[in-house]
Amino acid sequence: MEDWSSYLMSYFHMAFQNAVFFMATIRNGLSLLDDWQFAVLVLGIIGIIFLPFAALVRMSWRLRRSEIVIRSLNEDLAQVTQDLNVERVWRLAGGDSTERPSADSLKELYKIMARHHDDASHMA
């Protein structure tokens, strides 16, 4: 167990020494920059951090809009399917295929279908 812990400690010690070395190198390099170069460097770093975040926010908005459109299309499809089912029942009940069922007869058909259907929540 001691070998494993000493290996781990030496690994962290090397990582710390490398970090200190690179930080010192960057500090010495930054001291050679004038104000404009430093400002450009800082703004570049901020831009590198900000651009992926902005892309994620934009993609989130697009997905939200797509979700709204898909939900609306699903509701329209459900309504059309329900109307087609009502027209089929209307024809099976002996209604004329050329005439459209009236609002009262549609309500009556919905009630009949709801009684015979397991899940009445699909009906109006």
C-alpha positions as CSV (number, residue, x, y, z in Angstrom):
1,M,0.0,0.0,0.0
2,E,2.9,2.3,0.7
3,D,4.2,1.9,-2.8
4,W,0.9,2.9,-4.3
5,S,0.5,6.0,-2.1
6,S,4.1,7.1,-2.7
7,Y,3.6,6.7,-6.5
8,L,0.4,8.9,-6.2
9,M,2.2,11.5,-4.1
10,S,5.1,11.7,-6.6
11,Y,2.6,12.0,-9.5
12,F,0.9,15.0,-7.8
13,H,4.3,16.5,-6.9
14,M,5.3,16.4,-10.6
15,A,2.0,17.8,-11.7
16,F,2.3,20.7,-9.2
17,Q,5.9,21.4,-10.3
18,N,4.8,21.5,-13.9
19,A,1.9,23.8,-13.1
20,V,4.2,26.2,-11.1
21,F,6.7,26.2,-14.0
22,F,4.0,27.0,-16.6
23,M,2.4,29.7,-14.4
24,A,5.8,31.3,-14.0
25,T,6.4,31.2,-17.7
26,I,3.1,32.7,-18.5
27,R,3.6,35.4,-15.8
28,N,7.0,36.3,-17.3
29,G,5.5,36.3,-20.8
30,L,2.6,38.5,-19.8
31,S,5.0,41.1,-18.3
32,L,6.5,41.5,-21.7
33,L,3.1,42.4,-23.3
34,D,2.0,46.0,-23.5
35,D,-1.5,47.1,-22.5
36,W,-3.2,46.5,-25.9
37,Q,-1.7,43.1,-26.4
38,F,-2.8,42.1,-22.9
39,A,-6.3,43.4,-23.5
40,V,-6.5,41.4,-26.8
41,L,-5.3,38.3,-25.0
42,V,-7.9,38.7,-22.2
43,L,-10.7,39.4,-24.7
44,G,-9.7,36.4,-26.8
45,I,-9.9,34.1,-23.7
46,I,-13.2,35.5,-22.8
47,G,-14.4,35.0,-26.4
48,I,-13.3,31.4,-26.4
49,I,-15.3,30.8,-23.2
50,F,-18.4,32.9,-24.3
51,L,-18.8,31.5,-27.9
52,P,-19.7,27.9,-27.0
53,F,-22.1,29.2,-24.3
54,A,-23.8,31.5,-26.8
55,A,-24.1,28.6,-29.3
56,L,-25.7,26.4,-26.6
57,V,-28.2,29.1,-25.7
58,R,-29.1,29.6,-29.4
59,M,-29.5,25.9,-30.0
60,S,-31.7,25.7,-26.9
61,W,-34.0,28.4,-28.3
62,R,-34.2,26.6,-31.6
63,L,-35.0,23.3,-29.9
64,R,-37.7,25.0,-27.9
65,R,-39.3,26.5,-31.0
66,S,-39.1,23.1,-32.7
67,E,-40.7,21.5,-29.7
68,I,-43.6,23.9,-29.9
69,V,-44.1,23.3,-33.6
70,I,-44.0,19.5,-33.2
71,R,-46.5,19.7,-30.3
72,S,-48.8,21.8,-32.5
73,L,-48.5,19.3,-35.4
74,N,-49.2,16.4,-33.0
75,E,-52.3,18.1,-31.7
76,D,-53.5,18.8,-35.3
77,L,-52.8,15.2,-36.3
78,A,-54.8,13.9,-33.3
79,Q,-57.7,16.1,-34.2
80,V,-57.7,15.0,-37.9
81,T,-57.5,11.3,-36.8
82,Q,-60.4,11.8,-34.5
83,D,-62.4,13.5,-37.2
84,L,-61.7,10.7,-39.6
85,N,-62.8,8.2,-37.0
86,V,-66.0,10.1,-36.5
87,E,-66.7,10.2,-40.3
88,R,-66.1,6.4,-40.5
89,V,-68.5,5.8,-37.7
90,W,-71.0,8.2,-39.4
91,R,-70.8,6.2,-42.6
92,L,-71.1,2.9,-40.7
93,A,-74.2,4.2,-38.9
94,G,-75.8,4.8,-42.2
95,G,-75.1,8.4,-42.8
96,D,-74.8,9.7,-46.3
97,S,-71.2,10.0,-47.4
98,T,-71.8,13.2,-49.4
99,E,-73.4,15.1,-46.5
100,R,-71.3,16.3,-43.6
101,P,-72.6,15.4,-40.1
102,S,-74.0,18.3,-38.2
103,A,-72.6,19.5,-34.9
104,D,-75.3,17.8,-32.9
105,S,-74.8,14.5,-34.6
106,L,-71.1,14.8,-34.1
107,K,-71.5,15.3,-30.4
108,E,-73.8,12.3,-30.3
109,L,-71.2,10.2,-32.2
110,Y,-68.5,11.3,-29.8
111,K,-70.6,10.2,-26.9
112,I,-71.3,6.8,-28.5
113,M,-67.6,6.3,-29.3
114,A,-66.6,7.4,-25.7
115,R,-69.0,4.8,-24.3
116,H,-67.5,2.1,-26.3
117,H,-63.9,3.2,-26.1
118,D,-61.7,2.2,-23.2
119,D,-60.1,5.6,-22.7
120,A,-62.8,8.3,-23.0
121,S,-60.1,11.0,-22.6
122,H,-59.4,10.8,-26.3
123,M,-62.9,12.0,-27.1
124,A,-64.1,15.6,-27.1
